[in-house]
Amino acid sequence: MKVDKMSISLAAELGDEVRKAARKAGTGLSTWLAEAAAAKLRTEALQEFLDAWEREQGPLTAGELARAERELGFRPARRSP
């Protein structure tokens, strides 16, 4: 597999947290960062898709959002009274 070596800079506290997260996940720092970057790209692609969908179809309804949460296994956030 071809790799692209990069040098990055993080705030010290963020760097510490990233290292802890990689250790907790049992992966190397490069693997953890690559997975985090891939997740961010998937999130952005999904947001772009949903934005385009809503421009063409109109906003998702509360019922559609609730169904998606159920099917994806998400629990809706609790709202304060």
CORFENMO-V153937 format. One line per field, one symbol per residue. ss: DSSP state (H for helix, E for strand, - for the rest). A space follows every 10 residues. Layout:
ss=???
//
This chain:
ss=---------- -HHHHHHHHH HHHHH---HH HHHHHHHHHH HHHHHHHHHH HHHHHHH--- -HHHHHHHHH HH-------- -
//
